[in-house]
Amino acid sequence: MANFILYRLFQSAIVMLIVALISFFLFNFVGDPISNMVGQETTVKDMDELRQRLGLNDPVIVQFGRFIVDALQGDFGISYRLQRPVEELIAERMPATLELVFVSAIIAIGLGVAGGLFTGLKRSHWFSKFILTTSLVGISLPTFIIGILLIYIFAVKLNWLPSFGRGEVVDLKGGWSTGLLTVSGWKAIILPSITLALYQTTLILRIIRSELLEVMRTDFIKFARARGLKSRDINYGHALKNTLVPVITVTGLQIGSLIAFSIVTETVFQWPGMGALFIQAVQFADVPVMSAYLILVALFFVVINLIVDLLYFVVDPRLRAEIKN
Amino acid sequence: MFFKTKRLAIAGIMLGTAATPLAAPVQAENVLRYANVGDAATLDPHALNSLVTLMAGIQMHDALVMRDPTMRKVPGLAESWENIDPNTWQFKLREGVTFHNGNPFNADDVIFSIKRAQADTSQMKGYVNTIKDVKKIDDYTIQIITEKPNPILLDQLVNVFMMDKEWAEEHDVAEPQNFKEKQETYAVRHTNGTGAFKLESRDPDVRTVLVRNEDWWGNETYKHNIDKVVWTPIANDSTRVAALLSGEVDLLTDPPIQDLNRILTSKGLKVDKTAQLRTIFYGFDVKSDELRHSNIKGVNPFKDSKVRQAFYHAIDIEAIKRVVMRGLAVPAGMVIEPPINGYRAEWDENRLAYDPEKSKALLAEAGYPDGFSIQLDCPNNRYQNDEAICQATVGMLAKIGIKTRLNAQPKTQHFSLVTGKETDFYMLGWGIPTMDSGFIFDYLMHSGGSWNASGYGSPELDAKIEEIRGIVDPDERNKIIGEIWTQVQEDIPYLPLHHQMISWAMTRNLDIPIEPNNMPRFYWANLK
């Protein structure tokens, strides 16, 4: 077990190094940050001087090496755009993104599991058909259209919910700012979290349903029924449990994607999270912010994958047995 | 949410101050909620020369010379000034002015601020680089000595904000941001100006709150009733408009032009428009011996003025105005706008007419009867509908046999092509902060201009451009400016398209003069 974790951690480190390297080479194509950092009146000489000072004239590989050495010491440089240390910026934005992802994940898992169970167990119920049809919308419409649609209905037409921002936030100790303690914060999170959760909800719902249909046809369910077990025990105790392995895999990976793809939702709702920070960094060619963000997202994926692997042991007794042997 | 405060505020105004006990905990105050596409990167008034940074700065800082809503120069922190000799300007400073922290404003602060703007890490150097020395005569009198006579010193000083010497030294920000230090300086998120508003809170990219400075000297002159400004940048166009439509913000200074009709038909909203100080044009590389992306090898067709004229005649500017710009543009015949010194209406009116047949004839005369292929470099997130204008142009050029490959990319990439002078045919927009032609000559018409990607220029023209930098007599100077423009209009190194229009969308309760720099001054505003 310990070996397994160590091995995975080693793998993770390599993955992150490769992510950093690839992103660094890609940054050559985002343009010259200098032209954004200075006004139109700046002379070519001044621009060269600044470029020199930032080390942008060095070969990419030298810049990369310098970045890795600094990053290992927790120093991600200073944002070209906001002129503040990158780690500080990301730490400030992370609570917003994680809260959004947290609420979305709860919506996605709650609605997904409930909907999957219902549609899987009561296949011919009219409501099942209704759920399956409407869930197509969630999977086929792009996120930003859903977001704008929700804004149009709930903010512009009905005037119930705000169209942008995070509402009032409360600063907790340890640098965490939360919007989940104020009414306006909750109001503000409703639309973006639904927007972000819609795709994942649909995905989870459909996976649970198809797994459930599969499991319900297996022999052990038939035998359980023959033994006269209560259908509640069969459905939730035996059937649901046996659908969980693929669901955990997908959900785990989807939480990673929630973080990564919150970029679009955050942009539409002007949600002050890491995704919005990243988009602005791309537009500005703010290399320090982009590299730190990409590495962080890689880290999230790696950690979530590790957790998913460990969860398999919890839900699948066969794996435990394998390790013991 | 802010709109609650706003509602209470409106209720408070309608009912009178102490009308309802419910409103008692919330002071009836006028909150102006403002949204634009992006935040100022820094609040340091000398660290970055960009429109949005200046816009943030001007709410909280004053300059020696300021502008009124018609763009005339009016006294700011200097009550009066005079030109003692060609190289010396004497300014009488306003007495009794204090910074937001209570420190008095005096001659030392002026000297400090100008020196700070001249520092290596300052980006406002371009406005103060002719200043040789600033002398203190007494606490409220200073003299600015320039190296050569500088006819536009006052216009330049409009952009140089005054900071508090003691405050800057106390917080170790005597110089603007230096990226080498790898850390944030105090002035990035804190200010201490003398201006109309004080900074209450600052959360970059999220929310900036300004409160009225009750002690501001200008409260007498500019009778605004804004108690608080809440500025929330909203990057997404649709969301920004939605926030206005739903009543969450009061003012947008950059609504997308395709949404203006939608805004106009909404109850309680209005749109104000004016011509902007920015002209959009195409530049031709007239210097290189061969174009980088063309099937014509060995020669550069753009060196032939007939080819440039042919391109000019091929552009149906009225169609671009009508279809792409929805009427919100003024077709241009020169690359500066009416309020700029040097502008002549006749040049705008004499724009070369749309005439594809003539274009073809000109191309044939130049030796390209079958046209040729080129690449058009274009930004896609800088000017109003920039990419759409370029797309329309591609179609228009096809009609005269020019096969155009459109290379539309974000401004970051586009501008490095222009400043690196690596483009054959490109779109650019230019605005003039000094209100004088000299500015655009230096950057775009002088052969050494840093943004002159066309490579245009000649020793004679360069000499004239350098000459006007030092002529103070307006008549003599304007005569040479006229000569330079006559030459440029004849040579067509730049193909003018249109002067951009600014539109501001706002609630009907708000009065704020729209101005051609696209820089709202909240101290000109009134909320009903």
Boltz contact constraints between the chains, C-beta under 6 A:
constraints:
  - contact:
      token1: [A, 31]
      token2: [B, 412]
      max_distance: 6.0
  - contact:
      token1: [A, 31]
      token2: [B, 413]
      max_distance: 6.0
  - contact:
      token1: [A, 31]
      token2: [B, 416]
      max_distance: 6.0
  - contact:
      token1: [A, 32]
      token2: [B, 416]
      max_distance: 6.0
  - contact:
      token1: [A, 35]
      token2: [B, 415]
      max_distance: 6.0
  - contact:
      token1: [A, 35]
      token2: [B, 416]
      max_distance: 6.0
  - contact:
      token1: [A, 35]
      token2: [B, 419]
      max_distance: 6.0
  - contact:
      token1: [A, 36]
      token2: [B, 412]
      max_distance: 6.0
  - contact:
      token1: [A, 38]
      token2: [B, 123]
      max_distance: 6.0
  - contact:
      token1: [A, 39]
      token2: [B, 49]
      max_distance: 6.0
  - contact:
      token1: [A, 39]
      token2: [B, 50]
      max_distance: 6.0
  - contact:
      token1: [A, 39]
      token2: [B, 123]
      max_distance: 6.0
  - contact:
      token1: [A, 41]
      token2: [B, 49]
      max_distance: 6.0
  - contact:
      token1: [A, 41]
      token2: [B, 126]
      max_distance: 6.0
  - contact:
      token1: [A, 43]
      token2: [B, 450]
      max_distance: 6.0
  - contact:
      token1: [A, 44]
      token2: [B, 450]
      max_distance: 6.0
  - contact:
      token1: [A, 53]
      token2: [B, 180]
      max_distance: 6.0
  - contact:
      token1: [A, 54]
      token2: [B, 179]
      max_distance: 6.0
  - contact:
      token1: [A, 78]
      token2: [B, 182]
      max_distance: 6.0
  - contact:
      token1: [A, 81]
      token2: [B, 41]
      max_distance: 6.0
  - contact:
      token1: [A, 82]
      token2: [B, 41]
      max_distance: 6.0
  - contact:
      token1: [A, 82]
      token2: [B, 204]
      max_distance: 6.0
  - contact:
      token1: [A, 83]
      token2: [B, 42]
      max_distance: 6.0
  - contact:
      token1: [A, 83]
      token2: [B, 177]
      max_distance: 6.0
  - contact:
      token1: [A, 83]
      token2: [B, 188]
      max_distance: 6.0
  - contact:
      token1: [A, 84]
      token2: [B, 184]
      max_distance: 6.0
  - contact:
      token1: [A, 148]
      token2: [B, 238]
      max_distance: 6.0
  - contact:
      token1: [A, 151]
      token2: [B, 242]
      max_distance: 6.0
  - contact:
      token1: [A, 155]
      token2: [B, 242]
      max_distance: 6.0
  - contact:
      token1: [A, 155]
      token2: [B, 246]
      max_distance: 6.0
  - contact:
      token1: [A, 156]
      token2: [B, 242]
      max_distance: 6.0
  - contact:
      token1: [A, 156]
      token2: [B, 245]
      max_distance: 6.0
  - contact:
      token1: [A, 156]
      token2: [B, 246]
      max_distance: 6.0
  - contact:
      token1: [A, 159]
      token2: [B, 246]
      max_distance: 6.0
  - contact:
      token1: [A, 162]
      token2: [B, 1]
      max_distance: 6.0
  - contact:
      token1: [A, 163]
      token2: [B, 239]
      max_distance: 6.0
  - contact:
      token1: [A, 163]
      token2: [B, 242]
      max_distance: 6.0
  - contact:
      token1: [A, 163]
      token2: [B, 243]
      max_distance: 6.0
  - contact:
      token1: [A, 163]
      token2: [B, 246]
      max_distance: 6.0
  - contact:
      token1: [A, 164]
      token2: [B, 234]
      max_distance: 6.0
  - contact:
      token1: [A, 164]
      token2: [B, 239]
      max_distance: 6.0
  - contact:
      token1: [A, 164]
      token2: [B, 243]
      max_distance: 6.0
  - contact:
      token1: [A, 184]
      token2: [B, 1]
      max_distance: 6.0
  - contact:
      token1: [A, 267]
      token2: [B, 236]
      max_distance: 6.0
  - contact:
      token1: [A, 268]
      token2: [B, 236]
      max_distance: 6.0
  - contact:
      token1: [A, 268]
      token2: [B, 239]
      max_distance: 6.0
  - contact:
      token1: [A, 270]
      token2: [B, 234]
      max_distance: 6.0
  - contact:
      token1: [A, 270]
      token2: [B, 239]
      max_distance: 6.0
  - contact:
      token1: [A, 272]
      token2: [B, 206]
      max_distance: 6.0
  - contact:
      token1: [A, 285]
      token2: [B, 412]
      max_distance: 6.0
